[in-house]
């Protein structure tokens, strides 16, 4: 029995690791040519009314039983885009955050947040960012170091993604992680206010959201922090509007598929999504939020989502390191995770979702250093020449409208475009 189990597990590990690409950019490009299945993090499905969910997506596969499970095997150079890829794609070379602080607001606790962050940064030669050297701070929704919320495998994956994207985009930024007690709008709102009140914070990223309803205008106050750039992911379910991305006080961040290209930029982007609307960056016309004065599109009388965008397609996704799981470490645990039997991750993953795009844009705001003068999401609208216009792709069906179809200038899935340096932020 033991020998048979060992042989089975060895075969499974070998099968799952076959065909891994050699470098970060090559891995994402190869995946784009042969898209795999994707699956949301474990926090993707709210349990009850009033809860929100995170927008992280990972590359996945179908097990022999038909179960959808994550591709959990990889290395720093075999899964997804790496920091040098992202800084190249968005023309961020030579920029510095000057020690400014990017805050991340998520729900639940990631017990391995600091150690996983250290492993990611070490793998790519980024400077250490620790509690000890004053670069990294993790607090609860009240701004205290303890007690921390209950840990959660899915939200831990989201937290790892967020921390790694800040590190990749702005290696010398400080990072403040604020963990809400639960994925409710009340607790996350308290965490948002805590992040905004933290000295040194210039931008806040929110990679979560939920459906609009008649309570969102009252909850908007948690995002009304002038002088701090607040970003929010537009969602991963294709055409349709989610909050807080629809809030008039945030920069709504859509998503793209990012690929290497033989053009002067070296990269190309399309709107992330499909005409079926089953996945892709969220977009559309809010049913509740008033239209900000800087939005001039004529097809929506209220707030339009999104404003700007960055890479989000899991099949052209980013490398992330996360080790919080329900089975420990080693080959057996990796196999159990890859079979979908246990929860969490144990190392390097290729992930995406607009959860990746939001912390990237929050970090570009920090690199730009203009947030004291930024009025909510208005700055990119006055500086469109410093953006890469994304002109093709769709995230669903909306009668061919710009609300779900990318084209020259403004469109819903990608907004005004993606960063071309820091000039639009």
C-alpha positions in Angstrom: 0.0 0.0 0.0 2.7 2.5 1.0 4.8 1.7 -2.1 1.7 2.1 -4.3 0.9 5.5 -2.7 4.4 6.7 -3.1 4.4 5.7 -6.8 1.1 7.4 -7.4 2.2 10.6 -5.7 5.5 10.6 -7.6 3.6 10.2 -10.9 1.3 13.0 -9.9 4.1 15.4 -9.0 6.0 14.5 -12.2 2.9 15.0 -14.3 2.1 18.4 -12.8 5.6 19.8 -13.2 6.1 18.7 -16.8 6.4 21.5 -19.3 7.3 24.3 -16.9 8.8 27.3 -18.8 12.3 28.6 -18.2 11.9 32.3 -17.4 9.2 34.6 -16.0 8.4 36.4 -19.2 8.7 33.2 -21.2 6.4 31.4 -18.8 3.6 34.0 -19.1 4.0 34.2 -22.9 3.8 30.4 -23.2 0.8 30.3 -20.9 -0.9 33.0 -23.1 -0.5 30.8 -26.2 -2.0 27.8 -24.4 -4.4 29.1 -21.8 -5.0 26.9 -18.8 -8.0 26.8 -16.5 -8.1 29.4 -13.8 -9.6 29.4 -10.3 -10.3 32.1 -7.7 -8.6 32.2 -4.4 -10.5 30.6 -1.5 -11.9 34.0 -0.6 -13.7 34.3 -3.9 -17.2 33.4 -2.7 -18.9 35.5 0.1 -20.6 33.4 2.7 -23.5 35.8 3.5 -25.0 39.2 2.7 -22.8 42.1 3.5 -19.6 40.3 2.7 -17.1 41.0 -0.1 -14.7 38.7 -1.9 -11.1 39.2 -3.2 -10.3 39.2 -6.9 -7.2 37.0 -7.1 -7.1 34.3 -9.7 -4.5 31.5 -10.2 -3.6 29.2 -13.0 -5.1 25.8 -12.4 -5.8 22.4 -14.0 -8.3 19.7 -13.9 -7.4 16.6 -11.9 -8.3 13.1 -13.1 -11.5 13.3 -11.0 -12.5 16.5 -12.7 -11.7 18.7 -9.7 -10.3 22.2 -10.5 -7.1 22.6 -8.5 -4.1 25.1 -8.5 -0.9 24.6 -10.3 1.3 24.7 -7.2 4.7 23.8 -8.5 7.2 26.3 -9.7 10.2 28.4 -9.1 11.0 32.2 -9.1 11.8 32.0 -12.8 9.3 29.4 -14.0 5.9 31.0 -13.2 4.6 34.4 -14.3 6.1 37.8 -14.8 8.8 38.9 -12.4 9.6 42.4 -11.1 12.0 43.3 -14.0 9.2 42.3 -16.4 6.7 44.6 -14.8 9.0 47.5 -14.5 10.0 47.0 -18.2 6.4 46.7 -19.4 5.3 49.9 -17.6 8.5 51.9 -18.2 9.3 52.2 -14.5 13.1 51.7 -14.7 15.0 54.4 -12.8 12.1 55.4 -10.7 12.1 55.5 -6.9 9.4 55.5 -4.2 11.7 57.4 -1.8 10.5 55.4 1.2 6.9 56.4 0.7 4.4 53.9 2.1 1.8 51.9 0.2 -0.9 50.4 2.3 -2.7 47.1 1.6 -6.2 46.5 3.1 -7.4 43.0 3.1 -9.5 40.7 5.4 -8.4 37.9 7.7 -4.8 37.1 8.7 -1.9 35.7 6.7 0.4 34.3 9.4 3.2 33.9 6.9 2.9 37.3 5.3 6.3 38.7 6.4 8.3 35.5 5.8 6.7 34.9 2.4 7.4 38.6 1.5 11.0 38.1 2.5 11.3 35.0 0.2 9.8 36.8 -2.8 12.1 39.8 -2.4 15.2 37.7 -1.8 14.5 35.7 -5.0 14.6 38.8 -7.1 17.4 40.7 -5.4 15.1 43.3 -3.9 16.1 45.1 -0.7 14.8 43.5 2.5 11.5 44.9 3.8 10.9 43.7 7.4 9.4 44.8 10.6 12.9 45.0 12.1 14.2 47.5 9.5 11.0 49.6 9.6 9.9 48.8 6.0 7.1 46.4 6.7 4.3 46.8 9.3 1.3 44.4 9.8 -1.6 45.6 12.0 -5.2 44.8 12.7 -8.1 47.0 11.7 -7.6 49.2 14.8 -3.9 49.8 13.9 -2.6 47.4 16.6 0.0 44.6 16.2 -2.3 42.2 18.1 -4.6 40.5 18.3 -4.7 39.6 14.6 -7.8 38.3 12.8 -8.5 34.7 12.2 -6.2 33.3 9.5 -7.7 32.3 6.2 -6.0 30.4 3.3 -7.7 32.3 0.5 -7.1 35.7 1.9 -3.5 34.7 2.7 -3.1 34.1 -1.1 -4.5 37.5 -1.8 -2.3 39.2 0.8 0.8 37.5 -0.7 -0.2 38.7 -4.2 -0.7 42.3 -3.0 2.5 42.5 -1.0 4.5 41.0 -3.9 3.1 43.4 -6.5 4.0 46.4 -4.3 7.5 45.0 -4.0 7.8 44.3 -7.7 6.6 47.8 -8.8 8.1 49.9 -6.1 11.0 48.0 -4.5 12.0 50.9 -2.2 8.5 51.7 -0.9 7.5 50.8 2.6 4.5 48.6 3.0 1.7 48.8 5.6 -0.6 45.7 5.7 -3.9 46.3 7.5 -6.0 43.2 8.1 -9.7 43.6 8.8 -11.4 41.2 11.2 -13.7 39.9 8.6 -14.6 40.4 4.9 -17.5 42.7 5.7 -17.8 46.3 4.5 -17.9 47.5 8.1 -14.6 45.9 9.1 -12.9 46.7 5.9 -14.1 50.3 6.2 -12.4 50.5 9.6 -9.3 49.1 8.1 -9.4 51.6 5.3 -9.6 54.5 7.8 -6.7 53.0 9.8 -4.6 52.8 6.7 -5.4 56.4 5.7 -4.5 57.6 9.2 -1.0 56.0 9.2 1.8 58.5 8.8 3.7 58.2 5.5 0.9 56.4 3.6 0.5 57.9 0.2 -1.7 55.2 -1.5 -4.0 52.4 -0.5 -4.8 49.3 -2.5 -8.0 47.3 -2.2 -8.2 44.0 -4.2 -11.7 43.1 -3.1 -15.3 44.1 -3.7 -19.0 43.2 -4.0 -22.2 44.1 -5.7 -23.5 47.6 -5.7 -26.6 48.3 -3.5 -28.2 51.3 -1.8 -25.7 51.2 1.1 -22.6 52.1 -0.9 -23.0 55.8 -0.9 -22.9 55.9 2.9 -19.9 53.5 3.0 -18.0 55.8 0.5 -16.9 57.9 3.4 -14.2 55.3 4.2 -12.5 56.1 0.8 -12.8 59.9 1.0 -9.2 60.7 2.1 -7.9 63.6 0.1 -4.2 63.5 -0.6 -4.1 59.7 -0.5 -4.5 57.8 -3.8 -6.9 54.9 -3.2 -7.1 52.1 -5.8 -9.8 49.4 -6.1 -9.9 46.4 -8.4 -12.8 46.3 -10.9 -13.4 42.6 -10.5 -12.8 39.4 -12.3 -16.2 38.3 -13.6 -16.3 40.3 -16.8 -18.7 43.1 -17.7 -20.5 44.4 -14.7 -19.9 47.0 -11.9 -18.7 46.2 -8.4 -18.0 48.4 -5.4 -15.7 50.0 -4.1 -14.3 50.3 -7.7 -17.4 52.3 -8.5 -16.8 54.7 -5.6 -16.3 58.3 -6.8 -13.4 58.5 -4.4 -11.1 55.8 -5.8 -9.1 55.0 -8.9 -10.9 52.1 -10.4 -8.4 49.6 -11.8 -9.3 47.3 -14.7 -7.2 44.6 -16.3 -5.3 43.5 -19.3 -3.6 40.5 -20.9 0.1 41.4 -21.2 2.5 39.8 -23.7 6.0 40.3 -25.0 6.0 41.9 -28.5 8.5 42.8 -31.2 7.5 46.5 -31.1 9.3 49.6 -29.7 7.7 49.1 -26.3 8.6 45.4 -26.2 5.1 44.5 -24.9 1.5 44.5 -26.0 -1.8 44.6 -24.1 -5.4 43.8 -24.8 -8.4 44.0 -22.5 -8.6 41.0 -20.3 -11.8 39.0 -20.9 -13.9 37.2 -23.4 -17.1 37.9 -25.3 -18.9 35.3 -23.1 -18.2 37.5 -20.1 -17.4 34.5 -17.8 -14.1 36.0 -16.7 -12.2 39.2 -17.3 -11.9 42.7 -15.8 -15.0 44.3 -14.5 -16.4 47.4 -16.1 -19.6 49.3 -16.8 -21.9 52.1 -15.6 -22.7 52.4 -11.9 -26.3 52.4 -10.8 -25.7 54.5 -7.7 -22.5 56.5 -7.8 -22.6 60.1 -9.2 -20.3 60.8 -12.2 -17.1 62.6 -11.2 -16.5 65.9 -13.0 -13.4 64.6 -14.7 -15.2 61.7 -16.5 -16.5 62.9 -19.9 -17.7 59.7 -21.5 -21.2 60.1 -22.9 -22.6 56.6 -22.6 -23.0 56.6 -18.8 -24.7 59.3 -16.8 -23.2 58.0 -13.6 -19.7 56.8 -12.5 -18.0 54.6 -15.2 -15.6 51.8 -14.3 -12.6 51.6 -14.9 -10.2 54.5 -14.8 -6.8 52.9 -15.6 -5.5 49.3 -15.8 -2.6 46.9 -15.5 -1.9 43.2 -16.1 -4.6 41.0 -14.7 -5.1 37.9 -16.9 -3.9 34.8 -14.9 -2.7 33.3 -18.2 -0.3 36.2 -18.6 0.0 36.5 -14.8 2.6 37.3 -12.3 4.9 35.2 -10.0 3.8 35.1 -6.4 5.1 33.3 -3.3 2.7 32.0 -0.7 3.1 29.1 1.8 0.1 29.3 4.1 -1.8 26.0 3.7 -3.6 23.3 5.5 -1.0 20.5 5.0 2.5 21.9 5.8 5.5 21.5 3.4 7.1 18.9 1.2 6.1 16.8 -1.8 3.1 15.2 -0.2 1.6 18.5 0.7 2.3 19.8 -2.8 0.5 16.9 -4.3 -2.5 17.2 -2.0 -2.7 20.9 -2.9 -2.4 20.1 -6.6 -5.1 17.5 -6.3 -7.4 20.1 -4.7 -7.6 18.0 -1.5 -6.0 20.6 0.8 -6.3 24.4 0.8 -3.7 27.2 0.3 -0.3 27.1 -1.5 3.2 26.0 -0.8 5.6 28.1 -2.9 5.6 29.7 -6.3 2.3 30.3 -8.2 1.3 32.2 -11.4 -1.6 34.4 -10.5 -3.6 37.3 -11.8 -7.0 39.0 -11.5 -7.5 42.7 -11.1 -6.2 41.9 -7.6 -2.8 42.2 -9.2 -3.6 45.4 -11.1 -4.7 47.4 -8.1 -1.5 47.2 -6.0 0.5 47.8 -9.2 -1.3 51.1 -9.8 -1.2 52.1 -6.1 2.6 51.6 -6.2 2.9 53.7 -9.4 1.2 56.5 -7.5 3.8 56.1 -4.8 6.6 56.2 -7.4 5.1 59.4 -8.9 5.0 61.2 -5.5 2.1 63.4 -6.5 -0.6 62.2 -4.2 -0.7 65.3 -2.0 -2.2 67.1 -5.1 -4.2 64.1 -6.4 -8.0 64.6 -6.3 -9.3 61.1 -6.1 -9.1 59.4 -9.6 -8.8 62.6 -11.6 -5.0 62.8 -12.3 -4.8 60.3 -15.1 -7.6 62.0 -17.0 -5.4 65.1 -17.3 -2.2 63.2 -18.3 -3.3 60.6 -20.9 -0.2 61.0 -22.9 1.7 59.1 -20.2 -0.5 56.0 -20.6 -0.4 53.1 -23.0 -3.7 53.1 -24.8 -5.2 49.6 -24.9 -7.4 49.4 -28.1 -8.5 45.8 -28.5 -10.2 43.1 -26.5 -13.6 42.7 -24.7 -14.8 41.5 -21.3 -18.4 40.6 -22.2 -21.5 41.5 -24.1 -22.8 45.1 -24.1 -24.0 45.8 -27.6 -20.5 46.7 -28.8 -20.3 49.6 -26.5 -17.1 51.0 -25.1 -18.3 49.9 -21.7 -17.2 46.4 -22.4 -15.1 46.7 -25.6 -11.6 48.3 -25.7 -10.9 50.9 -28.4 -8.8 54.1 -28.9 -9.2 56.4 -26.0 -11.3 55.7 -23.0 -13.1 52.4 -22.5 -14.6 50.4 -19.6 -12.3 47.3 -19.3 -9.0 49.2 -19.4 -10.0 52.8 -18.7 -7.5 55.3 -20.1 -4.8 52.7 -20.4 -1.8 51.3 -18.5 1.2 53.2 -17.0 3.9 54.4 -19.4 6.2 55.7 -16.7 4.8 57.7 -13.8 3.6 60.8 -15.6 -0.1 60.0 -15.4 -0.1 59.5 -11.6 
